[in-house]
Amino acid sequence: MGLPTAELNNIDADVIIGATCQLIQEEYPGQRLIVATTNVKHLSRFISAKQWNQIN
């Protein structure tokens, strides 16, 4: 059983963003990929995510 990230009838953008980033990482192994977001808590379950001002 997974952890829901959106209401049943809503499009789950977190999962879409996470899956897209995982595909990019597979295509470009060894490259650092961090998603800039205000929703770090949800996105960091799938991928590396930080507030935009914490990325250097």
N, C-alpha and C positions, 0 to 999 in steps of 0.2 A: 504494500500500500504506500503510495507516494504522498508527499505533502502538497496540498493545493496551493497555487500561487495566484489564483484569480477565481472569481465567482464562476459557477458552472456555465452560465450563458454568455460570459465575456471572452473576448479574444485575449489570450495570455501573451502579452508582448514580452514579458520576461523570458519565457521559454523560447519564443521566436528569436530574440536577440542572443540568448545563450547558445542555441543550436547553430545560428549563423556564425558566431564567434568560434565555436568548436570546429566547424567546417573550415574556416579560414586557418585555424591553427594546424589542422591536418594537412592543408595544402602548402603551408609555409612553416614546416617544423623548425623549432629553434628560435623563432621570432617571438618577441614579447608583445602580447596583446592585452591591453587594459581598457575596459569600458568606462568612460567618464559618465557618471550618473548621479542623480540625487536619491536614487533608490538602491543604495549599496547593499542593504540588508537582503533584499530579494535576489538581486542579480549575482551576488557573491556566492550563492548556493550552487551556481552553475559555472561561473567563469570569474576571472580576476576583475574586480570592479572597485573603483574609488571615486570619491568626490573629485571634480575636475581640478580643484585647487590643491589637491594632495598628490597629483601626478607630476613627477619630475623626470 
